[in-house]
Amino acid sequence: MSIDQKIDAMFKSFADVSEAILFYGVKFNVPDAAGVMVEKSFPLILIWLMAAGLFFTAYLWFPNLRYFWHSFNVVRGKHEEPDAEGQINNFQALMASLAGTVGLGNIAGVAVAVSVGGPGAVVWMVMMAFIGMSTKFAEVTAGVKYRRCFVNARGEKDVSGGPMYYLQDIFSSRGKPKLGKILAIVFALCCIGGAIGGGNMFQANQTYIQFLNASGGDASWLAGKGWMFGIVLSILTGIVIIGGIKSIANVSSMLVPVMAILYLLAGFFVIIMNFDQVPEALGIIFKEAFTPTAGLAGLAGAMLTGIQRASFSNEAGLGSAAIVQSCARTQEPVRQGIAAMMGPFIDTVIICLMTALVIVITGVYESGQGMAGVELTSNAFASEIPWAPWMLAFTVFMFAYSTLIGWGYYGVKASTFIFGEKPIVEMTFKIVFCLFVIVGCAADLTNVIRFTDSMILSMAFPNLIGLYVMAPELKRDLQAYVSKYLSKQSK
């Protein structure tokens, strides 16, 4: 067995074990349309994430609905605090956070949801996104409240925040510092592994493949030149992440809106061209969500698939958004938490819903047997826009690039938490991260990605434990903020 084969076998073992634990689930039997009992499994990680969304939505009395308009106002700059501690404004913080979440899951992941769970999965995706807004509020509020503001070695004001810090602090304040430290380190290690794998190599790999397919596949001039594509992408990534959070925020605040608008305009064009099909498509989506033709088994499949894809898309509960949004210029943690609720709404409710509507309206999910992921989405757009594969290739590039720079920052902060706030630690990780972009474009990463994706999802376990512990504190902070600001405004 060669060295490459041994490495691949090692990662396969890691992936098999981590997935077996993470996706172990509650099994139940439900009848299909013919009355035959079919076994379904509800994975542990989905139960963990969905339970958190439901808990924080109910416990905090529906902040996702009650403060939705206030969230929009904060993001658009109505409550800016230019003299507050922090490095970026509210809008930049949200865009930098979206840079890490708006990725291939919005294009390929939604296609998987529709092809596997049927059109009804779309409704469950949207519902999961709404309760995920409450979880996102909780983790970002905690991140800003327990962040660290300091002067770095270059004499500049810097900020570090996220689950690593609030896990450590909230357990220390409750007389359990060792437990807090262990949970914080576990989170940081999972974040580093996830940043290099799922947040880096997977994005780079899929971007190269999409450009390869759009330019002719095996006959393309890019065939066999993944390393060359990787070098270019690595340089573009390094230019942004080496500049730090301000550079990432500046690029994200321009890149994320442009790529989202471009993608949505293409989606609107497809919908307008098939406007007469919209009522029927919406009817199919809602009918399949609650009364699927495949019986209760189909209903269970739609629910599980929709919940899973929404969770993977907006990352509510994983704690990643709290790392970057902790840098926002504000003295009010609750205000930034409310602003953060726009993340799942934009990521899943708007962008993912648009993808799903295009797939359902054009009907390619019915005739696209054998297609999955980005190929299905590409065919849906190409049915009305001949040059859609190239447009989608460019969009995939921007989505993946934004994810790369977002997760590059997450990895930096997780590394400096473990090894210290030192310039050498920060720069070393950035260089290693950029080198792995090249590896991602040039290698077959199936088992590496399986393992690192599991590490990303594992971030939810320590993160949500900490949020449950500080839930009463979050509720008091929210009530105090509402009493101080929103009650006066309403009067």
N, C-alpha and C positions, 0 to 999 in steps of 0.2 A: 504494500500500500504506500503510495507516494505521500509526501508531506501535505500537499493540497488535499488529498483524500482524507488524511488523518484529521486535518483541521475541520474539514466539512463534516466528518463523522462526529467530532467533538461538539460542534455547534448544533448538529442534529439532535444529539443526546440532550443538550441543554434546552433546546426548543421543545422537544417532546415532553420533558419533565415540567418545564414552566407552563406550557399550554395545558398539560393534564391537570395541573393545580388550578391555574387561573380560570380555565373554562370548564372545570368540574361543575356540574349543575344539578338542580332538582329535576328529576325525571317524572313525567306524567303521561298518561295515555289519553288520547282524544280521538273521536271518530272522524273519518273523512266523509266525502259526499256519499260514498257507497255504504257507509256504516261500519267500515273496517277500522279497527283500533290501530292508531299510529302512535309510536312513541316520540315524544318531544322532550327536549332538555333546555332548561332555563339556566344559562351559565352563571356561575357565582359572581363574576365581575359585573355582569349586567344587573343582577339583584342588588349588589352593593351600590352601584351608581344610581339606579332608579330609586332605590330606597332613600338615598341622600337627597335627590331632587324633590321627592314627595315630602320628605320630612321638613326641609328648609322652606319649601313653599307654604306648607301648612303652619309650621311653627312661627314663621315670621309674617304670617297672615298675607300671603300672596303679594310679595314685593314686586314680582315680575309683571303684575297687572296694575297694581296701585301706583307704582312709581315709573311706569313705562314712559310717560311723556316727560317726566323730570329727567330720566336717563337720556332721552334724546336731546334735551336742552343742555345738559352738562357736556355731552359729546360735541355739540355744535359751538361750544365756547361761551355760553351764557353765564357760567359761574367760574370764570377763570380766576386764579389766584397767582398773579405774576410774582409776588414777593414771597410765596411759600417755599418750603424746602422741596427739592425735587429737581429733575433734569429736563423733563419734557411735559408738554401740556396734556390735557385730558384727551383730545383728539388723537395726538401722536401716540399716547399710551394705548388707546384702543386699537389703532392701526398696527402698531408693533405687535400687539397681542394677536390680532387677526392674521398677521403675517405668518405666525406659527400654526394657525389652525386652518386657514383657507388654503387648502392644498389639493392633492389629487383625490382625496376623499370626496370632495365636492363634485368631481366629474366622474371618476371611476367608481367610487363607493356607492353613489346613488344608483348607478346602473346595476351594480351588484344587488342592491336592495330590491329594485323592481324586478329583475330577472329571477331572483331567488324567492322573494317573499310576495311577489305580485304587486300590482299598482296600489293595493291597500296599505303596503308598508310605508307609503309616503305620509299618510295621516299619522301613523305612530311615530315617524321621524319628527314631524312638527310638534306633536304633543310632548315628546321627550325633550325637544329643544326648549319649550316653554318652561318645563320644570327645571331644566338645566340652567336657566337664567338665574334662578334662586340660589343654586349651588355656586354659580360663578360670582354672585354678589357676596356670598359668605367668604369665599377664599380670597377674593381681592381685598375686601374690607380688612380681613385678618392680615394680609400681606402688607398693606400700607400702615396699619396700626403698629406692627412689630418690626418695621424695617429699620435698617441701620443707615444713618447719614454720617459721613466722615470725609476727611480730606485725604486723598490718595497720595501715593509717592510722587506724583507729578504736580502736587499742590492744587489739584482741582477737587471741587466738591463731587462726591460720588455717593451713590445709594445702592444698597443691597437689600433685597427682601425676598419673600416667598415662603413656602412651607418649611424650608430648612430652618428659618429663623423663628417663625411663630410656633412650630412644634417644640423647639428647644425652650422657648420662653414660657409658653402656657403650662408646660409640665413642670418647669422649674418653679413657677409661682405657686404650684400646687404641691410642692414638696417631693416631686419625682423627677429630678434633673437627669438621672441616668436613662430613664425611659425616654424622656424627650430627646436626649442626645442620640440614642440608638435609632429612634424613628426618623430623626432629621438626617442622619448619615445614610440610612436605608433609602430614604427618598432621594438624596443627592446622588447616590451611586446609580440608582435606577434612571435618574434624569440624565446622567452622563452617558450611560449605555444607550438609552433611547435616543439621545441627541445624535450620537455618532451613527446609529443604525437607521431607525425609522425616520428620524428627522433629517438625515443626511444622505446616506448611501441609497436608500430606497427612492428618495426624491430624485437624486441624480440619475439613478439607473432608469427609472421610468421616463424621465425627460429625454434621455438619449434614445430610448426605444421608440418613443413617439416621433421624434425627428427622423429616426431611421426609417420608420414605416411610411411617414409622410413623403420622404424623398426617394422612395422606390424599394424599400425593404432590403433584401439580400443583394439587389443590383445597385443599391445606392452607393455613392462615393463615401458615405459615412460607415459603410459596413467594415467591421474589423478595426475601426478607428475610435472606439469608445474612449481610449486613453487620451486621444487628442481633444475630443469633445469635453472630457473631464478636466483637462488642463485649463481650457477657456472658462468653463463654469467655476472651477476652483479659484481662478484669478478674480472673476467677478464677485464671488462670495467673499474672498479675502479683503477686497477693496472696501466692502461695507462693514464687515464684522470687526476688522482691526480698528476701525474708527470709534468703536464703542457704541453705547446706547443712543447717543445723540445722532450718530450717523445712521444707525439702524432705524431710528424713529423717523428721521428725515426721508429716507428712501421709502420706508413703509407707508408714510403718509401720502406719498405720491403714487407709489406702485399699487398698493391695495385698492384704492378707489378706481384707478384707471383700469386695472385688470377686471375688477368686478363689473364696472360699467360696460366695458367691451363685451364681456361674456353675457351680461343681461340683455344688451341691445341685440346680440345675435339670437338670444332666446326669444325676445319679444318679436323679432322678425319672423321666426318660425311659427310662433303662436298666431300672429296676425295673418300669415299665409294660410293657416289652417283654422281660422277663427270659427268657422261653422262646426268644427269638431270639439271646441272647448267645452260646451255643456255636456256632451256625451263623455268626454274624458274625465271631467270632474265627477260625473255620476258614477263612472267605473271605479274611480279612486275611492270614493266614499262607500260605495256598495261593497267593494272588495275588503274594505277596512273592517266592516262590521258583519256583513252577511256574505262571506266568500263562497264561490261555487264549490270549492274543495271541502266544505264543511268546517267543523271546529278545528280540524288539523290545519286547514288553510289559514284560518283566523290566527291560530297560534304561531304559524310560520310568519305571517305578515307582521304580527306584533313583535316577535323576537328579532326579525331582520331589521325592522324599522328602528327599534330601540337600539340595537347594536350599531347600525350605521350612524345614527345621530350621535351616540356617545363617542364614537371614534372620530367623528367630524369636528365637533365643537369643543371636545376635551373638557367639558364641564365636570369638575370633580377630581381631575388629575392634578390640579395645582399649578400647572404651567403658566397660566395667565397671571397669577399672582406675582410671579418672578419679575415680569417686565412692567406690569402696571404699578408695582411698588415705586417705580421711578417717577410717577406723576407729580407735578407741582401742586400739592394740596396739603392743607392742615386738617382736612376732614376725611378720614378713612371711609366713612359710610358713603360720602359723595362719590368717591372713585369706585366703590363697590357697585353703586347704582349705575354709574356710567358703563361699567363692565358688562352689565346685563345685555347691552346692545350686541355683544359678541356672538352669543348663540343665535340671537335673532337674525343678524345679518348672515352669519355663516350657514345656518341650517334652514331657517324659515324662508329666507329670501333666495340665496344662491342654490342650495340643494333642492328647494321646491321648484325653482326654474328648470333645473336639470331634469327632474322627474316629470314635469309637465311636458317638456319637449319630447321625452322618450315615450310617454303615454299617448300624446296627441298624434305623433307621427306613426304610432303603431308598430315601431320596429321591435319592441319587446316581444311581440307575438311572432314575428317572422324572423327574429334574430337568434334562432336556436344555434347553440355552439359559440355565440359571441358573449363576451362578458366584459365588464369594466369599461375602460376608455374606448374600446372598439365599438361597443354598443352605442355609447354617447356620440361618438364620431359619426356613425351611420345615421343617427337620428338627425343631427344637424345637416349632414350631407344630403339628406333627402330633399331639402329646400335650398341649401347653400352649397353649390358645387365645390367651392374652394374651402369648405368647412374643415377638412382635415388639416390644412395648413393653419387656418385660424385657431383650431383647437391645439395644434402643436405649439403655437406661440403662447396661447393661454396656459397650457400645461407648463410651459417653461416659466412663465411669470408666477403661476401658483406654486410650483415647486421651488423656484428661486426665493420667493417670499418665505416659504417654510424653512428653507436652508438658513437664511439669515436670522429668522426667529429662534430656531432651535440652537443655532450657534451661540446666541446670547444666553439661552437657558443653560447650556453646557458650561459656559464660562463661569456663571454664577454658582453652579453646583460644584465646580472644581475649586473655585476660590474659597467656598465654604469649608471644604474638607482640608485643603492644603494651605489656606491662608490668603489674605488679600494682598498678594504680591504681584508686581508687574510680570515677573518671570513665569509665574503660574498661569496668569491670564494669557500671555503671548504664546506660551508652549501649547496650551489647549487650542488656541486659534489656528496655529500652524498645523497641528495634528488634524484638526477638524477639516481644514482645507485639503490636506493630503488624502483624506478618506473620501472626498468628493471624486477624486480621480479613480480610486479603487471602486467606488460605487458604479461609475460608468463603464468600467472595463471588466468587471467580474460577475460571475453567477452567484447571487447573494441569497438564494432561497432560504437556506437554513439560518444564516446570520440575521436576516430580516425577521424571520419567525421568532427568534430569540429576543432581539432588541425590541420588537413590537410588544412582546410580553413584558419587557422591562418598563416601557412607557405606561402600559395599563396598570402595572404594579404600583406606580406612583400614587394611585387612588387609595390604596389601603392605609398607609401612614397619614396621608393628607386628610382623609375623611375622619379618621379616628380623632385627630386634633380638632377638626371643626365641630364634631359632636360634643367634645369636652367644653369648647368655648361657646356653644350655642346660646346659653343664657346671657353671656357677655355681649354677643352680637345683637341679641334682641334688645338689650338695654341701650346699646349704642345707637341702634336704629330708631328707637323711640325718642331718645334724646335729640337726635338730628332732626327728626320730623317735628318735634315740639319747638326746636330752636329756629328752624328755617321754613319748613313747608306749611306749618300751621299759621304762621304770620302771613305768608304769601296768600294762602287761601282766604284769610280774613280780609 
